[in-house]
Amino acid sequence: MKTRRQKICLRRKVLPLILAAAFVSGPCLYPPAAYGAEAEGPGPAEEEKEPEYDEATLARLEDNVLEYDEIPDLIHKYNSSIQQNWDDFNKDMTDTAKIQTELLSQARLMKELKESAEDEGDAEDAAYYAQQEQSYKSMAKRYTDTMEDYDKPKATKSLRQQERQLVKGAETLMFSYNSMRLQRENQEKLRDVYQAKYDLAQAEVQAGTKTALDAQSAKNQLLSAESALISLDSSLAKVKSSLCVMTGWSAGADPEIGSIPEADAAVMNSWDVSADTAKAIGNNQTLIGQRTESYSKSTAGSTNHLRVVEQGEQQLTIKMQSLYQTAVDKKNAYDAAMAGYQSAAIAKNVADQKYRLNMLSRSDYLEAELTYLQKKAARDSANIAFYEALKAYEWAVDGFTDIE
């Protein structure tokens, strides 16, 4: 067993190294750039704060279908950047806890050595260890305070904001994908119509009732429709790839992309543009930056700072009015598209009956079917646009919108 003198010698050698490690590492209070509005989201420790996913939820997230309402969970759990950010944060917290524990342990040891020196009447060593005990306690308190800060919302604010920004971006990609998919469905049916017309034109050329020029015209329409399909397929693939990467799918994955939910106009009943604008001003990241940035305390500096802040708030106020009006316009457009779709559905039923009774040629039937599908696509597109407008307003209230 080491004597107190041996311990003193050992501690004098080791102490500077421990102090250096503690001061160099320093407590990481929270990730940098933690600013802006408070938002609901995951907390610092996985076992304490992160949402628990039961087996049914995990099975749904990990099936081969990417649904709109799964986007927040997919990004939180599977997005590589988000996961790395949370891993780094949790590591910082774990490292801080380890240093705190070590410092408290060293403080206790210094106290023991101090008391031992006092018992032996060694005032010099007792004073030395008393000083070191207080130093360790002081450093430990910094890390204790930091551990408490990890449990506060501001500790993960920037992480949650990054996560929500990705959710917003992924939602936009899904809106785009669904809109283009509707265009493709229409284009595919149009291609079928032109194929039928071209086949008929060829038959009529053989029968001598149409010229080769007529057949070539029909072929040109068919080729144009096929070219448009190829272009749409390319665009769809690019958007899908971006969406899959953002939501954490592995390279080469080919999940089915779900549709956009039906827009609920009733949510607008709870909107209060004036109150919502005030919330948006308080939450907007750009405005928060403008309000908190440093500026000259001179009269001119203060005036300029106030002008910048007021200008930003005015721009956002105008933006909120615009977003609200856009939602109203999209609702009206959706209502009109729904009426057109309902009329087209009636006409489609009539065409179905005539075709079954051989009262309608295949070419004419395909034309009628195309008209119906176009009206249906118009209704679905209007729903996507309306839903997107509702989300844009809500995101703006939460602080996620540009004010340029």
C-alpha positions in Angstrom: 0.0 0.0 0.0 1.3 3.4 -0.9 2.2 5.8 1.9 0.8 9.3 2.0 4.2 10.7 0.8 4.1 8.3 -2.1 0.6 9.4 -3.0 1.7 13.0 -2.8 4.5 12.3 -5.2 2.2 10.4 -7.6 -0.5 13.0 -7.5 1.9 15.9 -8.2 2.9 14.0 -11.3 -0.6 13.1 -12.5 -2.5 16.2 -11.4 -1.3 18.5 -14.1 -2.3 15.9 -16.8 -5.8 15.6 -15.3 -6.2 19.4 -15.1 -5.0 19.8 -18.7 -7.4 17.2 -20.0 -10.3 18.8 -18.2 -9.6 22.3 -19.3 -8.7 21.3 -22.9 -11.9 19.3 -23.4 -14.1 21.7 -21.6 -17.8 21.2 -21.2 -19.8 21.3 -24.4 -22.9 23.1 -23.4 -24.9 22.3 -26.5 -24.3 22.1 -30.3 -23.3 25.4 -31.9 -25.8 27.8 -33.6 -28.6 26.9 -31.2 -30.9 29.7 -31.9 -34.5 30.5 -32.8 -37.9 29.3 -31.7 -38.5 26.4 -29.4 -39.9 23.4 -31.2 -41.2 20.0 -30.2 -38.6 17.4 -30.8 -36.2 14.7 -29.5 -34.2 15.3 -26.4 -30.6 14.7 -25.6 -30.5 11.1 -24.3 -31.9 8.4 -26.4 -33.1 6.4 -23.5 -34.8 9.4 -22.0 -36.0 11.7 -24.7 -36.1 10.0 -28.1 -39.5 8.7 -29.1 -40.0 5.0 -28.5 -41.0 3.1 -31.6 -43.0 0.0 -30.9 -42.7 -3.1 -33.2 -45.7 -2.1 -35.2 -44.4 1.4 -35.9 -40.9 0.1 -36.8 -42.5 -2.4 -39.2 -44.4 0.4 -40.9 -41.3 2.6 -41.2 -39.3 -0.3 -42.5 -41.7 -1.7 -45.0 -41.3 -0.9 -48.7 -43.7 2.1 -48.8 -42.8 5.7 -48.0 -45.9 7.4 -46.7 -46.2 11.1 -46.3 -47.0 11.0 -42.6 -43.9 8.8 -42.0 -41.5 11.6 -43.1 -40.7 13.1 -39.7 -39.9 9.7 -38.1 -37.9 8.5 -41.1 -35.7 11.5 -41.1 -35.3 11.4 -37.3 -34.4 7.7 -37.2 -32.7 7.0 -40.5 -31.3 10.2 -42.1 -27.5 9.8 -41.9 -26.7 13.5 -41.2 -29.3 13.7 -38.5 -28.2 10.5 -36.9 -24.6 11.7 -36.9 -25.6 14.9 -35.3 -27.4 13.1 -32.5 -24.6 10.6 -32.1 -22.1 13.5 -31.7 -24.4 15.2 -29.2 -24.8 12.1 -27.2 -21.1 11.4 -27.2 -20.4 15.0 -26.0 -22.9 14.4 -23.2 -21.4 11.0 -22.3 -17.8 12.5 -22.3 -19.0 15.4 -20.1 -20.5 12.9 -17.6 -17.2 10.9 -17.5 -15.1 14.0 -16.9 -17.6 15.2 -14.2 -17.3 11.8 -12.5 -13.5 11.8 -12.6 -13.3 15.3 -11.3 -15.6 14.5 -8.3 -13.5 11.4 -7.7 -10.3 13.4 -7.7 -11.9 16.0 -5.3 -12.7 13.2 -2.9 -9.2 11.9 -3.1 -7.7 15.3 -2.5 -9.9 15.6 0.6 -8.7 12.3 1.9 -5.1 13.3 1.4 -5.7 16.7 3.0 -7.2 15.0 6.1 -4.3 12.6 6.2 -1.8 15.5 6.1 -3.7 17.3 8.8 -3.6 14.2 11.0 0.1 14.0 10.6 0.5 17.7 11.3 1.9 18.5 7.8 0.4 22.0 7.2 2.2 22.5 3.9 0.7 19.4 2.3 -2.7 19.9 3.9 -2.8 23.4 2.4 -1.8 22.1 -1.0 -4.4 19.4 -1.1 -7.1 21.7 0.2 -6.3 24.0 -2.7 -6.5 21.1 -5.2 -9.8 19.8 -3.6 -11.4 23.2 -4.3 -10.0 23.3 -7.8 -11.5 19.9 -8.6 -14.8 20.9 -7.0 -14.9 24.1 -9.0 -14.2 22.3 -12.3 -16.7 19.6 -11.4 -19.4 22.2 -10.9 -18.9 23.5 -14.4 -19.5 20.0 -15.7 -22.4 19.5 -13.4 -24.0 22.7 -14.7 -23.4 21.5 -18.2 -25.1 18.1 -17.5 -28.1 20.1 -16.3 -28.0 22.2 -19.4 -28.2 19.1 -21.6 -31.7 18.5 -20.3 -32.9 22.0 -21.4 -34.6 22.5 -24.7 -31.9 25.0 -25.9 -29.4 22.2 -25.8 -31.0 20.5 -28.7 -32.6 23.5 -30.4 -30.3 23.6 -33.4 -30.5 19.9 -33.9 -34.3 19.9 -33.8 -34.4 22.9 -36.2 -32.1 21.1 -38.7 -34.4 18.1 -38.4 -37.5 20.0 -39.1 -35.9 21.9 -42.0 -35.2 18.5 -43.6 -38.8 17.4 -42.9 -40.0 20.5 -44.7 -37.7 19.8 -47.7 -38.7 16.1 -47.9 -42.4 17.1 -47.9 -41.7 19.5 -50.8 -40.0 16.7 -52.7 -43.0 14.4 -52.1 -45.4 17.1 -53.3 -43.3 17.4 -56.5 -43.1 13.6 -57.0 -46.8 13.1 -56.7 -47.6 16.0 -59.0 -45.2 14.6 -61.7 -46.6 11.1 -61.2 -50.1 12.5 -62.0 -48.6 14.1 -65.1 -47.1 10.8 -66.1 -50.4 8.9 -65.7 -52.0 11.4 -68.0 -49.2 11.2 -70.5 -49.3 7.5 -70.5 -53.0 7.5 -71.3 -52.4 10.1 -74.0 -49.7 7.9 -75.5 -52.3 5.0 -75.6 -54.8 7.2 -77.4 -52.2 8.2 -80.0 -51.1 4.6 -80.3 -54.7 3.6 -81.1 -55.1 6.5 -83.6 -51.8 5.4 -85.3 -53.0 1.8 -85.5 -56.3 2.9 -87.0 -54.5 5.2 -89.4 -52.3 2.4 -90.6 -55.3 0.2 -91.1 -57.1 2.9 -93.1 -54.0 3.4 -95.2 -54.1 -0.3 -96.0 -57.8 0.1 -96.9 -57.1 3.1 -99.1 -59.2 5.5 -97.0 -56.3 7.4 -95.6 -53.0 8.6 -97.0 -49.5 7.8 -95.8 -49.2 11.4 -94.8 -52.2 11.0 -92.4 -50.5 7.9 -90.9 -47.2 9.8 -90.5 -49.0 12.6 -88.7 -50.5 10.1 -86.2 -47.0 8.5 -85.7 -45.5 11.9 -85.0 -48.0 12.5 -82.2 -47.2 9.0 -80.8 -43.5 9.6 -80.8 -43.9 13.0 -79.1 -46.0 11.4 -76.4 -43.4 8.7 -75.9 -40.6 11.3 -75.7 -42.6 13.2 -73.0 -43.0 9.9 -71.0 -39.2 9.3 -71.1 -38.6 12.9 -69.8 -41.1 12.5 -67.0 -39.6 9.1 -66.0 -36.2 10.7 -65.8 -37.5 13.6 -63.6 -39.4 11.2 -61.4 -36.4 9.0 -60.8 -34.3 12.0 -59.7 -36.9 13.3 -57.3 -37.5 9.9 -55.9 -33.7 9.3 -55.4 -33.4 12.6 -53.5 -36.4 11.8 -51.4 -35.1 8.3 -50.6 -31.7 9.6 -49.6 -33.2 12.3 -47.3 -35.5 9.8 -45.6 -32.6 7.3 -45.0 -33.2 4.6 -47.5 -30.1 2.7 -48.6 -28.6 3.1 -52.0 -30.5 1.2 -54.7 -33.7 1.0 -52.6 -36.9 1.3 -54.6 -39.8 1.9 -52.2 -43.3 2.7 -53.3 -44.0 6.4 -52.8 -47.4 7.0 -51.1 -49.9 9.6 -52.1 -50.6 13.0 -50.5 -53.4 12.9 -47.9 -56.7 14.7 -48.6 -56.4 18.4 -47.7 -58.7 19.4 -44.8 -60.1 22.8 -45.3 -61.4 22.8 -41.7 -57.9 23.6 -40.4 -58.2 27.1 -41.8 -61.0 27.7 -39.3 -58.5 27.9 -36.5 -56.3 30.4 -38.4 -56.0 33.9 -37.1 -53.7 35.8 -39.5 -52.9 38.6 -37.1 -52.1 36.3 -34.2 -50.3 33.8 -36.5 -48.2 36.6 -37.9 -47.1 37.6 -34.5 -46.1 34.0 -33.8 -44.2 33.8 -37.1 -42.3 37.0 -36.3 -41.3 35.5 -33.0 -40.2 32.2 -34.5 -38.6 33.1 -37.8 -34.9 32.3 -37.8 -33.9 35.2 -40.1 -35.7 37.7 -37.9 -34.2 36.2 -34.7 -30.8 36.6 -36.2 -31.5 40.2 -37.1 -32.8 41.0 -33.6 -29.9 39.4 -31.8 -27.0 40.5 -34.0 -24.5 43.0 -32.6 -24.7 46.6 -33.7 -23.2 49.9 -32.9 -24.7 51.5 -29.8 -24.6 54.9 -31.4 -27.7 56.7 -32.4 -27.1 55.9 -36.1 -26.3 52.3 -35.3 -29.4 51.8 -33.2 -31.6 53.5 -35.8 -30.2 51.3 -38.6 -30.6 48.1 -36.5 -34.2 49.0 -35.7 -34.9 49.8 -39.4 -33.6 46.4 -40.4 -35.7 44.6 -37.8 -38.8 46.5 -38.7 -38.3 46.0 -42.4 -37.9 42.2 -41.9 -41.1 42.1 -39.8 -43.0 44.0 -42.4 -41.8 41.6 -45.1 -42.9 38.6 -43.1 -46.3 40.3 -42.4 -46.8 40.6 -46.1 -45.6 37.1 -46.7 -48.1 35.7 -44.1 -50.9 37.6 -45.9 -49.8 36.1 -49.2 -49.6 32.6 -47.8 -53.1 32.9 -46.4 -54.5 34.2 -49.6 -52.7 31.4 -51.5 -54.4 28.8 -49.3 -57.8 30.4 -50.0 -57.1 30.5 -53.7 -56.0 26.8 -53.7 -59.1 25.8 -51.8 -61.3 27.5 -54.4 -59.3 25.8 -57.2 -59.7 22.5 -55.4 -63.5 23.0 -55.1 -63.7 23.8 -58.8 -61.6 20.8 -59.8 -63.7 18.5 -57.7 -66.9 19.7 -59.4 -65.2 19.1 -62.8 -64.1 15.7 -61.7 -67.6 14.7 -60.6 -69.1 15.8 -63.9 -66.4 13.8 -65.8 -67.2 10.7 -63.7 -70.8 10.9 -64.9 -69.7 11.2 -68.5 -67.3 8.3 -68.0 -70.0 6.0 -66.8 -72.0 6.8 -69.9 -69.0 6.1 -72.1 -68.5 2.8 -70.3 -72.0 1.7 -71.0 -71.8 2.7 -74.7 -68.5 0.9 -75.1 -69.9 -2.3 -73.6 -72.8 -2.1 -76.1 -70.4 -1.6 -79.0 -71.9 1.9 -79.5 -68.5 3.6 -79.2 -65.2 2.9 -81.0 -62.1 2.0 -79.0 -60.5 5.3 -80.2 -63.4 7.3 -79.0 -63.6 5.4 -75.8 -60.0 6.1 -75.1 -60.6 9.8 -75.7 -63.5 9.7 -73.2 -61.3 7.8 -70.7 -58.5 10.4 -71.2 -60.9 13.2 -70.5 -62.0 11.6 -67.3 -58.4 10.9 -66.2 -57.4 14.4 -66.9 -60.2 15.7 -64.7 -59.3 13.3 -62.0 -55.7 14.3 -62.3 -56.7 18.0 -62.1 -58.7 17.2 -58.9 -55.7 15.3 -57.4 -53.3 18.1 -58.5 -55.5 20.7 -56.9 -55.6 18.6 -53.7 -51.8 18.5 -53.6 -51.5 22.2 -54.2 -54.1 23.0 -51.5 -52.4 20.6 -49.0 -49.0 22.2 -49.8 -50.5 25.7 -49.3 -51.8 24.7 -45.9 -48.5 23.3 -44.9 -46.6 26.4 -46.1 -48.7 28.6 -43.9 -48.2 26.3 -40.9 -44.5 26.1 -41.5 -44.3 29.9 -41.7 -46.0 30.2 -38.3 -43.4 27.8 -36.9 -40.6 30.0 -38.2 -39.7 28.1 -41.4 -40.2 30.5 -44.3 -38.1 32.9 -46.3 -38.8 36.6 -46.1 -36.8 37.8 -49.0 
